[in-house]
Amino acid sequence: MQVMRGWATRCAPLVGLMGLLGSVQEALAGEYEGSPQVAEFVGEMTRDYGFAGEQLMAVFREAQRKQAILDAISRPAERVKQWKEYRPMFITDARIARGVDFWRQHEATLARAEQEYGVPAQVIVSIIGVETFFGRNTGNYRVIDALSTLGFDYPPRAEFFRKELREFLLLAREEQVDPLTLKGSYAGAMGLPQFMPSSFRAYAVDFDGDGHINIWNNPDDAIGSVASYFKRHGWVAGEPVVSRADVRGEQVDEGLTTGIEPTKTVGELRVLGWSSHDALRDDMPVTAFRLEGDNGPEYWMGLKNFYAITRYNRSVMYAMAVHQLSEQLVQARGVK
């Protein structure tokens, strides 16, 4: 990650806000030349966050609109995969083996993260494995291109991505990095843990104490940042993630949770024909869900830590993949 002491080393001399909006149209000479949206955005960033207008205009002159990004985000949704199809995408021998190696290489850092945040090492490793295969697939788009394209040229979610663009420019200034050098996914997710810029600024940590937060190629900071994220989203140290359930009767499906939020308690589910394999309090709220596995339907109760995983990605199957990969990592590490 290229560290800079300000952007002036690559940008034109600074200009004040006075007269900025009148000159933005002429100053932008790249893909976004003449864009009223960009002019308005630059004005907001100078007025509300103290950026120098000419520096931002120099950045946007080099930002590129990427049709491939618009094509990717507009692509019709694929058929929703069943669990028996989804699970093999993430829980593979190769991912488990690489995860064991990653755990061994960063054992001390993972142990410290677990101690400080209460998040088990295997869960942190699993997240990084599911998100980027331990840094192999972190994305090849410049983040400035991704967020500019989606913030200015994708109306359905322009407000969201423009907010992330704002957060990205703020983090680049705070971390003293060149915003034109940072890369990520087509949606602007960054680094080993694939944080969006807003998550970076809220949860990422300088876990190695070098004065900069670098989740792109510093595994220590990535590890600490994942642990920080889970702690802030309610992870409870020492608590389980899910509980398998047996079901019977005609009211079973009435217990299934719509969405992610826990809406029924263990006691309420019991009345509807659910029984947990584990001893759970009747007043415990859970996310009740069914997965189509290789051997037929599986019924599960997601507990508080399961919900914490869904705050990373709001998908029941994603959370189960992370959880079960973490279990496989523990088993593999124990025998290797």
Secondary structure, DSSP 8 states (H G I E B T S, - for coil): --B-SSSTTTS-----STTHHHHHHHH--STTTT-HHHHHHHHHHHHHH---HHHHHHHHHH----HHHHHHHHS-------HHHHHHHHS-HHHHHHHHHHHHHTHHHHHHHHHHH---HHHHHHHHHHHHTTTT----EEHHHHHHHHHHH-GGGHHHHHHHHHHHHHHHHHHTB-TTT-EE-TT--BTTTTB-HHHHHHH---TT-SSS--TTT-HHHHHHHHHHHHHHTT--TT--SEEEEEE-SS-GGGGS-SSSS--EEHHHHHHTTEEESS---TT-EEEEEEEEETTEEEEEEE-HHHHHHHTTSS-HHHHHHHHHHHHHHHHHHHH-
